[in-house]
């Protein structure tokens, strides 16, 4: 392992917190400041709400299992959705600057009590926006952290830990953010570029790399190294996505325009064989994900 890999420090250092102010008539300004108490209270409320709905991750997965084959969306339903979206309007009051630079990733908090959106920008800033905050709020309901030094390309609020957020970056690190403590701990790192990640359980995840490898990471270990690393492609990967209900299956996509479906029980450290290979366009695929209704979506 490279000497650049470090162990997580037991004395956790709080990252610098930036509060992003927004003005529709003036240039956006950034200044230091604390996280708003009401935003932290929202996380507490949503955690209690979601814990009452889902006692553990296993129970959540049981609810996701389909007893019959998923039905295809009807043309009538699709037309209705398109009609609704075509009537949507956007005003200046509904636009807020969440991060200083352009966004590389977006995620929504899974809670139902309030709408919280997050985005990661070009220089490692993570902005969280309370969309339903009061218009008179000085910060527009936005807080901004700096957990990375390069673009944040992967971002997720896990359903099994609603006070947490996970991020990965071009700087080669994957971090876990505790939104109560406002601390970001390094979970996994390597001297390269990480693309995205997908959970196989509340404590394990698959992480895609620009080398064509996928790493199996256990968040419970003190080491920032992977448990296993699998060589799955000759070219750079852009995404990895774990099946919503059958966690042993996952798909990958990237340079080359091929989507591959794998069985985690059959992959090895050296070259492995995909159980399904789907030729797409011959060009780079930006993403391939399993949707909640078990369909495979490519971009």
N, C-alpha and C positions, 0 to 999 in steps of 0.2 A: 504494500500500500504506500501511496505517496506520503511524504512527510508533511505535505500541506494539509492533509486531513487532520482534523482536530477532534478531541472529545468534548462533549458538552460540559461546560463549566458548572459546578454545583452552586457557585455564587453567580446567579443569573444577573446579567447586566441589562438594565432597562434601555431599550432603544430610544432614540430621540423621537419625540412626537411633534409633528407639525400640524398646525390647525390652518386649513385653507379657507380663506375668506373669499367671498364672491360678490362682485358688483356688476350689474348689467350695464352701467353707464361709464364705469371706470375700469382701468386695467386691473387684473386680478393680482392680489397681493398675498404673500405667504409670511406668516409670522409664527413664532413659537407660542405654545399655549397648551393648557391641560385638556384632556378629553372631557366633553360635557357630561355632567352627572346624569342627565336625562337619557343620553344615549346608552350609557352603561346600565341604567335601570331597565332599558328596553331589552337588553340581552338577558338580564335576570328574569324578566317576565316571560320571554320567549322560551328560555330554558325550562322553566317550570311547566309551561304549557305543553312543550313537546315531550317532556319526560312523562307527563301524565298520559299522553297518547301512545308512546312507544317506550316500554319498560327496558328493552334491550334491542340490540341490532338484529339478533336472530328472529325476534318476533316481527320486526319490521320486514325482514326478508320473507317470512311466511305469508304476510299480507300481500306481497308482490307477486306470489306465485299464481300462475294462471291455470285454472282447471280445464280450460279448453283453448284452442288455438285463437290467438288474437285476431279480431276482425279488422278488415281494411277500412280506412276512413271513407265515408260516403262522399260522393261528389256534391251532394246537397249540403252536407256539413262544411265541406271545403269552400263552397261558394259563399255560404253564410259568413264564414270566417273572413274571406277576402273582402266581402262587402263591408264588414265592420271595420277592418283595418284601413280600407280606402277612405273612410270617413273620419279617421283619427286626425287630430290637430295637435300641433306643437307650438307653444308660445314661448316668448323669452323668459317668462316667469317659471317655466318648467325645466329650464336648462341651468345646470350648476356645474362649475368647474370643480371636479373631484380630485384630480391630481395635476401637478405642474406641467407634465409632458404628456405626449399622446399615449393612448391606452393600448396595451398588448393583450389583456385578458379581462373578463367580466364574470361576475358570479352574483347570485342572489341568495340571501339568507333563507333557509327553509321554514322559518317560523311564519305563523299566520297572523299574529297580532299586529305586526307592523311590517312595512315594506322597506327592507334594507338592501342596498346594492353596493357592490365593491368592484374596484377596478385596479389593475396593476399597470404602472406606466413604464416608459422607456428606461428610466434610470433608477429602477428599484423601489419606487414609492408605491405604497398601498393606500388607497383612499376608500373610506367607507361613508356612504351617504344615507342618512335617514330621510327617505323620500317624503315622508309625511310630517316633517318638522315644521314648526311655525315659520311663516314667511318673515317675521320680524327677528328671527334668530340671527345673531351676529355672525355665526359661522355657516349659515345655510344648512345646518345639520350635518356638516362634513368634518371628519377627522382624517388625518393623513399620517401614516407611519413610514419608516424607511428601513425595511428589513433586508434589502438587497442593494447591490451596486450596479446591476445590469437589468435588462428588461425582465419583468415578471410575466412569464408565459403560461404558467399554470396556477390556478386559484380555485379554492373550494371551501365552503362551509360544510363540514360533515354533519349528517343528520343525527349521528349518535353522540355528538359533542357540540352543542349549539353555541357554546361560548368560545369555540376554537375556530381558527382559520389556518389552512395549509397553503403554502406558496412555494413554487419552484422558479428558478431563474436561469438566465444565460450565464450567471456567475458560477454555476456548478453546484449550487446548494439548494436544499429543500428544507424549509423551516416550518415549525409549528408555532402559531401565535396564540397566546392566551389573552383574550380580550378583556378579562377582568384585571389581570396583573399588568397588561400592556407590555408583555415580554415575548420576544421571538427567539425560540431555541432552534439550533441547528439539528436536524434529524438525520440528514444524509448529505454527503458532499463528495465531489471528485473533481479533478482538474480537467473539466470539459463543460459541455453545454447540456443542461437538462431541458426536456421539451414539455412533458406533462406527467401526470400521475393518475392512478385510478385505484380505489380501495378494493381489496379482496376480503377484508374483515375490518373491524374497528381498530385493529393494531397492525395490520400489514397492508402494503400497497405495492403496486407495480409502477416503476418509473422509467419512462422512455428517454433515450439519449440520442445525440446526433451521430453517434458512432454505429448505430444500428443495433445496439444492445438494449435489453430491458433488465432492470435490477429489481429484485425482491427485497423490500425494506421492512424491517420490524421496528416500529416506533418505540417499543418498550426498552430496547437495548441502549446502553450508554454510548456505544460506539456509533460513529457516523458512517460506518461502512455498511455495505449491503450484505444480506444473508447469502444471496446467490446472484450471479449475473449471467444472463443468457444471451448468446450471440444469435440473433434472429434475422438479421438483414445485412447485406453488404453495403448499403447506403444509409443515409441519415433517416431516422424515424421522426415523424412529427407528432403522432399521438399513439396512446395505448388506452384501451377501453375494456373494462371488465364487464362480463354479462351481468345484467341486473339481478338474476335469480340463481343462475348456475355459475358460481364464483370460480370454478376451475377453468372456464372458458374466457378467452379474451381476444381482442383483435388489435392489429397494428396497421399503420399506414404511414407513408412518407414519400421520399424521393423514389421515382420509378413507377408510380401510379398503380401499385398493387396493394390490395387489402388482403391480409392474411388472418385467419382465425386459428388460434392455438389452444391446446389442452395443457394447462399448467402441470398436470401430472405426468406429461410425456415429454416436456421440453428438457433439454440438457444444457450444460455449460457450453459445450461446443455446438456445432451446427445442429439445428433441429428441423423437423419437417412439419409444416403447417397441415392441419386437417382439412382446411378449405382455403383455396386461393382464388381471388376474384380480380381479374384484370379490369382496370377502370379506363384510363385515358392514355396511358403511356407517359403522362406528365406527372409532376409532383402533386400528391394529395396533401392538402393542408390538414385534413382530419377524417377520422372514421370513428363513429360512436354507436353503441347500442342504445336505442331509445327505450323509454319506459315500457312501451308495448312490444318490445323484443325485436323491433326492426333494426336493420343496419343502415345508418345514415352516413353518407360520404360527402366530402366537399373537395 
